[in-house]
């Protein structure tokens, strides 16, 4: 189950980075912010997952 969550975190980070890049290209601060929030949330969830927190 932990591997599925890790793949989900990696996918969320990739989507967040794509949102940041596309927001930069379109000059959209809202899309950039959503991308940053998604990346930060996914990284925090991933760290919690690796450390074994509940």
Backbone as a chain_set.jsonl record, in Angstrom:
{"seq": "XXXXXXXXXXXXXXXXXXXXXXXXXXXXXXXXXXXXXXXXXXXXXXXXXXXXXX", "coords": {"N": [[0.823, -1.194, 0.0], [2.011, 1.17, 0.67], [3.629, 1.715, -1.506], [1.855, 2.448, -3.484], [0.887, 4.864, -2.48], [3.251, 6.315, -2.589], [3.699, 6.47, -5.348], [1.465, 7.97, -5.998], [2.108, 10.374, -4.706], [4.373, 11.156, -6.143], [3.2, 11.517, -8.639], [1.431, 13.624, -8.037], [3.271, 15.646, -7.42], [4.467, 15.949, -9.925], [2.28, 16.866, -11.443], [1.8, 19.247, -10.091], [4.178, 20.658, -10.627], [3.921, 20.901, -13.387], [1.671, 22.56, -13.418], [2.782, 24.886, -12.31], [4.671, 25.567, -14.28], [3.017, 25.879, -16.562], [1.389, 27.913, -15.605], [3.224, 29.965, -15.417], [3.872, 30.331, -18.107], [1.457, 31.226, -19.094], [1.107, 33.445, -17.631], [-0.355, 33.38, -15.238], [-1.138, 33.91, -12.056], [-2.76, 32.543, -10.249], [-2.881, 29.854, -11.081], [-0.206, 29.191, -10.772], [0.033, 29.438, -7.999], [-1.723, 27.408, -7.132], [-0.315, 25.218, -8.141], [2.056, 25.355, -6.609], [1.016, 24.978, -4.018], [-0.002, 22.404, -4.314], [2.376, 20.941, -4.783], [3.808, 21.395, -2.373], [2.023, 20.3, -0.501], [1.96, 17.622, -1.388], [4.628, 16.852, -1.011], [4.852, 17.151, 1.774], [2.976, 15.235, 2.587], [4.215, 12.963, 1.528], [6.61, 12.879, 3.02], [5.585, 12.467, 5.567], [4.454, 9.977, 5.107], [6.711, 8.376, 4.595], [8.078, 8.573, 7.018], [6.412, 7.207, 8.662], [4.206, 8.216, 9.983], [0.818, 8.775, 11.18]], "CA": [[0.0, 0.0, 0.0], [2.891, 2.332, 0.756], [4.13, 2.007, -2.841], [0.785, 3.151, -4.204], [0.898, 6.234, -1.987], [4.455, 6.96, -3.107], [3.441, 6.779, -6.754], [0.514, 9.084, -5.985], [2.826, 11.594, -4.332], [5.208, 11.537, -7.285], [2.282, 12.029, -9.662], [0.945, 14.936, -7.605], [4.371, 16.607, -7.583], [4.619, 16.197, -11.36], [1.161, 17.703, -11.872], [2.031, 20.564, -9.511], [5.237, 21.324, -11.392], [3.324, 21.261, -14.671], [0.832, 23.727, -13.169], [3.65, 26.05, -12.125], [5.249, 25.917, -15.581], [1.952, 26.392, -17.425], [0.969, 29.197, -15.062], [4.253, 30.934, -15.787], [3.75, 30.591, -19.54], [0.209, 31.942, -19.336], [1.128, 34.585, -16.712], [-1.507, 33.178, -14.37], [-0.655, 33.699, -10.682], [-3.608, 31.582, -9.55], [-2.439, 28.502, -11.44], [1.096, 29.011, -10.13], [-0.21, 29.228, -6.573], [-2.272, 26.064, -6.974], [0.779, 24.282, -8.365], [2.945, 25.387, -5.441], [0.305, 24.36, -2.9], [-0.061, 20.971, -4.592], [3.707, 20.368, -4.584], [4.128, 21.43, -0.944], [1.17, 19.319, 0.161], [2.389, 16.274, -1.75], [5.906, 16.584, -0.35], [4.571, 16.963, 3.2], [2.327, 13.936, 2.724], [5.223, 11.954, 1.262], [7.514, 12.802, 4.171], [4.823, 11.822, 6.642], [4.292, 8.58, 4.717], [7.996, 7.696, 4.751], [8.438, 8.528, 8.432], [5.517, 6.278, 9.334], [3.173, 8.909, 10.76], [-0.546, 8.399, 10.81]], "C": [[0.866, 1.255, 0.0], [3.431, 2.723, -0.617], [3.101, 2.773, -3.665], [0.746, 4.612, -3.761], [2.117, 6.997, -2.496], [4.286, 7.341, -4.571], [2.457, 7.945, -6.857], [1.181, 10.407, -5.647], [3.687, 12.073, -5.497], [4.35, 12.112, -8.407], [1.761, 13.412, -9.297], [2.03, 16.009, -7.739], [4.551, 16.946, -9.058], [3.504, 17.099, -11.885], [1.322, 19.127, -11.327], [3.096, 21.339, -10.26], [4.718, 21.743, -12.765], [2.418, 22.485, -14.518], [1.643, 24.992, -12.993], [4.196, 26.518, -13.471], [4.187, 26.503, -16.504], [1.42, 27.735, -16.928], [1.956, 30.3, -15.385], [4.127, 31.311, -17.263], [2.519, 31.438, -19.848], [0.108, 33.199, -18.482], [-0.097, 34.556, -15.781], [-1.034, 32.918, -12.937], [-1.494, 32.681, -9.908], [-3.192, 30.148, -9.827], [-1.085, 28.206, -10.821], [0.916, 28.712, -8.649], [-0.779, 27.834, -6.314], [-1.199, 24.995, -7.182], [1.715, 24.2, -7.173], [2.288, 24.704, -4.247], [0.233, 22.847, -3.089], [1.292, 20.302, -4.347], [4.052, 20.313, -3.1], [3.306, 20.397, -0.181], [1.597, 17.893, -0.134], [3.705, 15.909, -1.075], [5.69, 16.347, 1.141], [3.91, 15.612, 3.444], [3.322, 12.805, 2.511], [6.193, 11.777, 2.424], [6.823, 12.114, 5.336], [4.653, 10.332, 6.364], [5.581, 7.8, 4.956], [8.364, 7.554, 6.22], [7.51, 7.625, 9.235], [4.466, 6.943, 10.203], [1.787, 8.496, 10.318], [-1.4, 9.586, 10.516]], "O": [[0.504, 2.273, -0.591], [3.666, 3.902, -0.882], [3.456, 3.65, -4.454], [0.587, 5.504, -4.595], [2.027, 8.186, -2.799], [4.694, 8.427, -4.981], [2.611, 8.811, -7.717], [0.856, 11.441, -6.232], [3.721, 13.266, -5.797], [4.737, 13.088, -9.05], [1.661, 14.283, -10.162], [1.743, 17.142, -8.125], [4.765, 18.108, -9.403], [3.76, 17.997, -12.687], [1.017, 20.097, -12.02], [2.945, 22.536, -10.504], [5.045, 22.828, -13.247], [2.399, 23.352, -15.392], [1.248, 26.057, -13.469], [4.187, 27.712, -13.772], [4.429, 27.517, -17.159], [1.045, 28.594, -17.727], [1.562, 31.446, -15.602], [4.262, 32.481, -17.622], [2.541, 32.269, -20.756], [-0.866, 33.943, -18.592], [-0.769, 35.566, -15.574], [-0.576, 31.816, -12.635], [-0.982, 32.026, -9.0], [-3.153, 29.32, -8.917], [-0.84, 27.081, -10.386], [1.578, 27.827, -8.108], [-0.359, 27.157, -5.376], [-1.18, 23.985, -6.479], [2.124, 23.111, -6.77], [2.938, 23.934, -3.54], [0.392, 22.092, -2.13], [1.35, 19.217, -3.768], [4.539, 19.291, -2.619], [3.832, 19.7, 0.687], [1.598, 17.045, 0.758], [3.876, 14.779, -0.617], [6.286, 15.433, 1.712], [4.248, 14.921, 4.405], [3.286, 11.802, 3.224], [6.553, 10.653, 2.772], [7.418, 11.273, 6.01], [4.702, 9.518, 7.286], [5.542, 6.68, 5.467], [8.903, 6.525, 6.626], [7.809, 7.312, 10.387], [3.89, 6.294, 11.077], [1.598, 7.944, 9.234], [-2.577, 9.434, 10.189]]}, "num_chains": 1, "name": "protein.A"}
